[in-house]
């Protein structure tokens, strides 16, 4: 587990605003991030933050998510301890792009609670996450066998799983030639 406090200077302002500040935070997050060998959650901790604007969240949070999914493939960002206003701001941004990210509360000892999805997934993506939550880890061929009545072939399952993995909603682990998937957070 990695924990990144989103407020760099707690004695200063509790507002994170603007794309320039977001890009600065993204650079700091990338600089602090080292490669990992196992799937690892990276909690972006908003505990000391009162306000975060959409432009900040776009650059910092979503920029870091995209960095992790493309350059640091085994790291899965999760928004932690964001207040209702920050979650609403991020969810509004994500819904406009048919995108999503995991969120939760995180205690000082690293215990998570209330895992939930901010943003929007289509019905097929949401049902896939729910199915995987009940049967993980699981591969695309195993999903096709598990749900033959859905008439979704292995290729279609692979495409759906790749999309959810790219969004950071599913952990992906290679087991030989097979990719196994499980939810980033254990409860939805």
C-alpha positions as CSV (number, residue, x, y, z in Angstrom):
1,X,0.0,0.0,0.0
2,X,1.1,3.5,-0.9
3,X,-0.4,6.6,0.8
4,X,0.1,10.0,-0.8
5,X,-1.2,13.0,1.2
6,X,-2.7,15.4,-1.4
7,X,-2.1,18.4,0.8
8,X,1.7,19.0,0.6
9,X,1.8,21.8,3.2
10,X,-0.8,21.2,5.9
11,X,-0.2,24.6,7.5
12,X,-1.1,26.4,4.3
13,X,-4.3,26.6,2.3
14,X,-6.7,23.6,2.3
15,X,-7.8,24.4,-1.2
16,X,-6.4,22.6,-4.3
17,X,-7.3,24.7,-7.3
18,X,-6.4,25.0,-11.0
19,X,-4.7,22.9,-13.6
20,X,-1.2,24.4,-12.9
21,X,-1.4,23.2,-9.3
22,X,-2.8,19.9,-10.5
23,X,0.2,19.4,-12.9
24,X,2.6,20.3,-10.0
25,X,0.9,17.7,-7.8
26,X,1.1,15.1,-10.7
27,X,4.8,15.8,-11.1
28,X,5.3,15.2,-7.3
29,X,3.3,12.0,-7.4
30,X,5.2,10.6,-10.3
31,X,8.5,11.6,-8.7
32,X,7.6,9.7,-5.5
33,X,6.3,6.6,-7.3
34,X,8.7,3.7,-7.7
35,X,8.1,0.5,-9.6
36,X,6.3,-2.3,-7.8
37,X,6.3,-6.1,-8.5
38,X,2.8,-6.8,-7.2
39,X,-0.5,-5.1,-7.7
40,X,-0.4,-2.2,-5.2
41,X,-3.1,0.4,-4.2
42,X,-2.0,4.0,-4.1
43,X,-4.3,6.0,-1.9
44,X,-4.5,9.7,-2.8
45,X,-5.4,11.0,0.7
46,X,-7.6,14.1,0.7
47,X,-8.1,14.1,4.5
48,X,-6.7,17.6,5.1
49,X,-8.3,19.1,1.9
50,X,-11.5,21.2,2.1
51,X,-11.8,22.1,-1.6
52,X,-10.4,20.6,-4.8
53,X,-11.5,22.0,-8.2
54,X,-12.3,20.0,-11.2
55,X,-9.3,21.3,-13.1
56,X,-7.0,20.2,-10.2
57,X,-8.6,16.8,-10.0
58,X,-8.4,16.3,-13.8
59,X,-4.7,17.1,-13.8
60,X,-3.6,15.5,-10.6
61,X,-5.9,12.5,-9.9
62,X,-6.8,11.5,-13.4
63,X,-3.3,12.3,-14.7
64,X,-1.8,10.1,-12.0
65,X,-4.4,7.3,-12.7
66,X,-3.4,7.4,-16.4
67,X,0.3,7.5,-15.6
68,X,-0.1,4.4,-13.3
69,X,-2.1,2.5,-15.9
70,X,0.3,3.3,-18.7
71,X,3.8,3.6,-17.2
72,X,3.5,2.0,-13.7
73,X,1.1,-0.8,-14.6
74,X,0.9,-2.5,-11.2
75,X,-0.2,0.6,-9.2
76,X,-3.9,1.3,-8.8
77,X,-4.8,4.8,-7.5
78,X,-7.8,5.1,-5.1
79,X,-9.2,8.4,-3.9
80,X,-9.2,8.3,0.0
81,X,-10.9,10.5,2.6
82,X,-12.4,13.0,0.2
83,X,-15.2,15.0,1.5
84,X,-18.6,15.1,-0.2
85,X,-17.9,18.2,-2.1
86,X,-14.6,16.9,-3.5
87,X,-16.3,13.5,-4.4
88,X,-19.1,15.4,-6.2
89,X,-16.6,17.5,-8.2
90,X,-14.7,14.5,-9.3
91,X,-17.8,12.4,-10.0
92,X,-19.2,15.2,-12.2
93,X,-16.0,15.4,-14.2
94,X,-15.9,11.6,-14.6
95,X,-19.6,11.2,-15.6
96,X,-19.0,13.6,-18.4
97,X,-16.4,11.2,-19.8
98,X,-18.1,7.9,-19.0
99,X,-15.2,7.2,-16.6
100,X,-14.8,6.2,-13.0
101,X,-12.3,5.8,-10.2
102,X,-12.4,3.9,-6.8
103,X,-12.8,5.9,-3.6
104,X,-12.9,4.9,0.1
105,X,-12.2,6.1,3.6
106,X,-8.7,5.2,4.9
107,X,-7.8,5.1,8.6
108,X,-4.4,6.1,9.9
109,X,-3.5,2.4,10.2
110,X,-4.3,1.7,6.5
111,X,-7.7,0.1,7.1
112,X,-10.2,0.9,4.3
113,X,-13.9,1.3,4.6
114,X,-16.8,2.3,2.4
115,X,-15.3,1.4,-1.0
116,X,-17.3,2.9,-3.8
117,X,-17.1,4.0,-7.4
118,X,-17.0,7.7,-8.3
119,X,-18.2,8.6,-11.8
120,X,-20.0,6.3,-14.2
121,X,-19.7,2.9,-15.7
122,X,-22.1,1.6,-18.2
123,X,-24.4,-1.3,-17.2
124,X,-22.2,-3.9,-18.8
125,X,-19.1,-2.7,-17.1
126,X,-20.8,-2.5,-13.7
127,X,-22.3,-6.0,-14.0
128,X,-18.8,-7.2,-15.0
129,X,-17.2,-5.8,-11.9
130,X,-20.0,-7.3,-9.8
131,X,-19.5,-10.7,-11.4
132,X,-15.7,-10.5,-11.0
133,X,-16.2,-9.5,-7.3
134,X,-18.1,-12.8,-6.8
135,X,-15.6,-15.0,-8.7
136,X,-12.2,-13.5,-8.6
137,X,-9.5,-13.9,-9.8
138,X,-11.0,-14.9,-13.1
139,X,-10.0,-14.8,-16.8
140,X,-12.0,-13.8,-19.9
141,X,-12.4,-17.5,-21.0
142,X,-13.7,-18.4,-17.5
143,X,-16.2,-15.5,-17.6
144,X,-17.5,-16.8,-21.0
145,X,-17.9,-20.3,-19.5
146,X,-19.5,-18.9,-16.3
147,X,-22.1,-16.9,-18.2
148,X,-22.9,-18.8,-21.5
149,X,-26.5,-17.4,-21.5
150,X,-25.1,-13.9,-21.9
151,X,-23.9,-14.9,-25.4
152,X,-20.7,-12.8,-24.9
153,X,-17.6,-14.5,-26.4
154,X,-14.1,-14.5,-25.0
155,X,-13.0,-11.7,-27.2
156,X,-15.8,-9.4,-26.0
157,X,-15.0,-10.3,-22.4
158,X,-11.4,-9.5,-23.1
159,X,-12.3,-6.1,-24.5
160,X,-14.6,-5.3,-21.5
161,X,-11.9,-6.4,-19.0
162,X,-9.2,-4.4,-20.8
163,X,-11.4,-1.3,-20.7
164,X,-12.0,-1.7,-16.9
165,X,-8.4,-2.4,-16.3
166,X,-7.4,0.7,-18.2
167,X,-9.7,2.7,-16.0
168,X,-8.1,1.2,-12.9
169,X,-11.2,-0.5,-11.8
170,X,-9.8,-4.1,-12.1
171,X,-6.4,-5.5,-11.1
172,X,-4.8,-7.5,-13.9
173,X,-2.2,-10.2,-13.2
174,X,-0.6,-12.4,-15.8
175,X,-0.6,-16.1,-15.0
176,X,1.4,-17.8,-17.8
177,X,-0.4,-16.8,-21.0
178,X,-3.6,-16.0,-19.1
179,X,-4.6,-12.7,-17.6
180,X,-6.5,-12.9,-14.3
181,X,-8.7,-10.1,-13.1
182,X,-10.0,-9.0,-9.7
183,X,-11.6,-5.8,-8.4
184,X,-9.2,-3.1,-7.1
185,X,-11.4,-2.7,-4.0
186,X,-13.0,-5.8,-2.5
187,X,-16.5,-4.5,-2.0
188,X,-18.8,-2.5,-4.3
